[in-house]
Amino acid sequence: MARTGPKNTALRVLVWLGVILAVLTAVLAGGTMAGQASWAPKLALDLEGGTQMILAPKVEGGGSDINEEQLNQAVAIIRQRVNGSGVTEAEISTQSGRNVVVSLPGTPSKETRALIQASADMNFRPVIQAGPGAAVPAESRTPDDKLPQPTAAPANSSDENWITPEVYKQFEALDCDNPSQDKQERSDPAKPLVTCEPASANSPAIKYILGPVEVKGSNIKASSFQLQAGAQGAVTNEWAVNIQFDDQGTAKFKDVTERLYQFYTAGGGQGGSDPKAQFAIVLDDQVISAPRSLAVITDGRPQITGGFTEQSAKALSDQLRFGALPISFEIQSEQQISATLGGEQLRMGMLAGLIGLLLVVVYSLFQYRALGFVTVASLVVAGALTYLAIAILGWTENYRLSLAGVAGIIVAIGQTADSFIVYFERIRDELREGRGLVSAVENGWKRAKRTVLASKAVNLLAALVLYFVAVGNVRGFAFTLGLTAIADLIVVFMFTHPTLQLLARTKFFGEGHKFSGLDPKRLGAVPLYRGAGRIRTPEDKPAVVRAKNTGAAAEAERRMTIAERRLAERQEQEKQGQLAGSSKSASKEGK
């Protein structure tokens, strides 16, 4: 049976690190070839420039009074909408206490622009009737004497008695294939609504007659999207959108789904097609989804399924999550703006980072000689991991690198070097105690690992607090700080330690060459054994060597912790006691 030693383990870990780097590179290369990604990271507004939009508020009911609290809440929610898919480093502020100014890096997509404009009028209405989106030709419309006539007061929001002749005429005349022709005013939540669900890649436009509002968008506590689980619990390739209501929304949604499920089962269960089994999600008086109720939802956590792609599921999830804007907006003006800082500041920031990196390299080589090259190689690997992660996050999560983010990376250089210094000094301490290099690497790693983990835990905690508490550029700084801390941990565990395990078995480092940085003589190390079972003490060393190593020994003693110093004193006392006992025995034998 093959033995698995530290050398083989180190080789396996290095191979896995190579696989991780290769996979990240392949992912980014694939995105670049598909035209969706780029080898260069995306830059934020301060370094690239972008688009500035001035939003004018539209108050529900046609009023014009907007208080400061409403405007501030609108700014906060727009900021969430813009940054909902990543740290875009967008700038959102108020202007003259009336308008909202949104500055976005690059050119915003049509979806982003629509998301910014979307108002707070999100609600859930039951479907009473549905039909094709095209308008019914005038000659084919229902005659007045055959129009639906309510026979009683509506019993609930799904009751067909909500359909008056006027509502039905509006339904037939509505043309959802040309929505620009049908500019609608804000609806009354207590009355029925005739509206459209726009055409999508999977379905044509549909028009609906909806009952009054039963659940408000403000009752949505959270939303997310994920791959749907099958009947046996296995994950399928179908996407689904999850909603979580608050307590009030849960109770209302339970009552609604009890009624809608009855329509579903009355229509034939799995084959049922009664539109009254549907519950429409309405944003700005337009249906964004109208799922069918397949069960009674009692826990307030419904899941919407059916024909979603990852992009469409994410878009619906974002609309649900950020659909509670207190006032709606229209784009009053839009213009391109130049970078607020520009390329010169980026170049100066990169120059500062290179100077800091150079100083770390010079210090490492001066202090640790050849061992310093391990620090240099570790920094290169950490830099490669960080760069690939930033580029991939820019593609997948719309992360953009600002000057504050560059500052976070520069700060991380010193923090990353700290991890290597802690490890190297622990190894040197083990050598000073007289251990061989292979043993010193393993024992030093056990002691340094706890310190490194504690240090990075503090860095990550600080980054998380900054990220969730701060806004704007500070979040970019916190994000890069946390990202580099994770990269540092990966490098220390998967590159620095395995590399030292292999180098400890080479002649240059293992025999303590004077340029290796691990020369026992320069460190003041005392070999534990002299041979033939005899213990070698510092007094056994030649006077020249003792004088040469006095400073190193003093430095080694100074670096000892209180616990280590007490342990050394106890061992010295025990050793003196053993020597005294041996002397008495020898004296008796002489007699």
Order of alpha helices (4+ residues) and beta strands (2+ residues): alpha-alpha-beta-alpha-beta-beta-alpha-beta-alpha-beta-beta-beta-beta-beta-alpha-beta-beta-beta-alpha-beta-alpha-alpha-alpha-alpha-alpha-alpha-alpha-alpha-beta-beta-alpha-alpha
